[in-house]
Amino acid sequence: MKIALHFILLLLIQDFSSSWKLCNINKKPLGPAVVFGRRPPYRPPPSPKPNPPIRTYKPPPSPLPPPPPLYSLVTPSAPYP
């Protein structure tokens, strides 16, 4: 009786360990490479496309206001009494 229980327990453990290897976290269908133990053929990663240059807004050059005359900075506008 004990031998039969051990045998059944051993079969259950082996079945669980083999199904644990085939466990799929993402719940997607397993491919034949996973089931039969073969590696899928190597596919190189897709080459990244170069990013287009970023266009930044450049305002048109605005004409600078004329500088103030120097004499107004040096001489006072109203004479002292």
C-alpha positions in Angstrom: 0.0 0.0 0.0 2.8 2.4 0.9 4.7 1.6 -2.3 1.6 2.4 -4.4 1.1 5.8 -2.5 4.8 6.6 -3.1 4.5 5.7 -6.8 1.4 7.9 -7.2 3.0 10.8 -5.3 6.2 10.5 -7.5 4.1 10.6 -10.6 2.2 13.7 -9.4 5.5 15.5 -8.5 7.0 14.7 -11.9 3.9 15.8 -13.7 3.9 19.1 -11.7 7.6 19.8 -12.3 7.3 19.2 -16.1 4.2 21.4 -16.3 5.9 24.0 -14.2 8.7 24.3 -16.8 6.0 24.9 -19.5 4.3 27.5 -17.3 3.6 30.6 -19.2 3.3 33.9 -17.2 1.8 36.0 -20.0 -0.9 33.3 -20.8 0.1 33.3 -24.5 0.0 30.1 -26.4 3.3 28.3 -26.1 5.2 27.8 -29.4 6.7 24.5 -30.5 10.2 25.8 -29.5 9.1 25.9 -25.9 7.3 22.6 -25.9 9.9 20.6 -27.7 12.9 22.3 -26.3 14.4 23.8 -29.5 15.6 27.4 -29.7 13.8 29.7 -32.1 15.9 31.0 -35.0 17.8 34.1 -34.3 16.2 37.3 -35.5 18.2 40.5 -35.3 16.4 43.3 -33.5 14.8 45.9 -35.8 17.2 48.7 -36.6 16.1 52.0 -35.0 15.0 54.7 -37.4 16.8 58.0 -37.2 14.7 60.7 -35.5 13.8 63.6 -37.8 15.4 66.9 -36.8 13.3 68.9 -34.3 12.1 72.1 -35.8 12.2 74.9 -33.3 10.4 78.2 -33.8 12.8 81.0 -34.6 11.2 84.5 -34.6 12.3 86.8 -37.3 15.1 89.2 -36.3 13.5 92.3 -34.9 15.3 95.6 -35.5 16.9 97.0 -32.4 15.6 100.3 -31.1 18.1 103.1 -31.7 20.4 103.7 -28.7 19.6 106.8 -26.6 21.8 109.8 -27.3 24.8 110.1 -25.0 24.3 113.7 -24.1 20.9 113.0 -22.4 22.7 110.5 -20.1 25.5 113.0 -19.3 23.7 116.3 -19.0 20.7 116.8 -16.7 17.4 117.4 -18.5 16.5 120.5 -16.3 19.1 122.9 -15.1 19.5 123.4 -11.4 18.1 126.7 -10.1 
